[in-house]
């Protein structure tokens, strides 16, 4: 991961099909409404080959720590327990979450934004985060 993307804060600017994605994962109505109403900020940092991805919002803060290519236990912001593996190809980080359903999250980092494409079943959700000054 190019260091120019590390330590930057990116705020959610647009979201498409997020409610449908949460529904297919079995997320309850109240949590979906809360999740859809916030514009989280994400930040990726790295130290000694351990990456930390922080997501902050008024609804919930979450943080995952991982090494590339190594499986780890993750509790998703909606409370599901999954096994995740994250790999990196250039500026694209791919996360595969295995639980009741498999979720694929591709995050593409550019100097001005992060584009996160999430896939569950046949649903594709695209969320774009813009860098904060």
Beta strands, then each sheet from edge to edge (+ up, - down):
strand 1: 9-16
strand 2: 41-47
strand 3: 50-56
strand 4: 62-66
strand 5: 72-75
strand 6: 81-89
strand 7: 92-98
strand 8: 102-109
strand 9: 113-120
strand 10: 123-131
sheet 1: 4+ 3- 2+ 1- 10+ 9- 8+ 7- 6+ 5-
end
